[in-house]
Amino acid sequence: MNAKKINVLAIFIAISVIGAFIKIPSFIGSVALDSFPSLITGALLGMLHLFIAVEMFLLVFTFSKIYQTGNSIISILFFVLGNGVILPLPFLYLMGKGFYISMVPVLLIGAVLNGIIAQLLMPRLTAFLKEWRVVKQ
C-alpha cells in the first residue's frame, strides 16, 4: 500500500471518528454517522479490506469471550496465533507462498506487541471505565 492510499484511509478513519460523535436521537440506543466513510472507502478503494475486517471481527470476538472467562493468557495466545498465522492463510492461496512467508513474521511481531499492550492496559482501564460507568460493575 502506498503512502497516498494510507493518507486517504487515515482521513476516512478520522471522518468516521467525527461521525461517531454526530448522534441521531433514539429512544433505545445511539445511532451515529460513523459508517458512511466505510461505505465510501469500500466502494472507491476496494473490498479486500472487508475480508480482513470480518476476519478481525471474528478473532476479536473470540478473544473477548475467552478473556471474559478469566483466561487472559490463553486469550492473548489465541490472538497471537490467530492474527499471526491463521488469519493470513487465505492469502497463501490468493497471493502466493512468498507473500504468506514474508507476512507471518511481521504479523507475529505485531500480534505479540498488541497482545502485550492490551494485557498491560486492560486491568488498568477496567477500573477507569467502571468509574465512568462504561463497563458493568
Secondary structure, 3 states (H helix, E strand, C coil): CCHHHHHHHHHHHHHHHHHHCCEECCCCCCEECCCHHHHHHHHHHCCHHHHHHHHHHHHHHHHHHHHHCCCHHHHHHHHHHHHHHHCCHHHHHHHCHHHHHHHHHHHHHHHHHHHHHHHHHHHHHHHHHHHCCCCCC
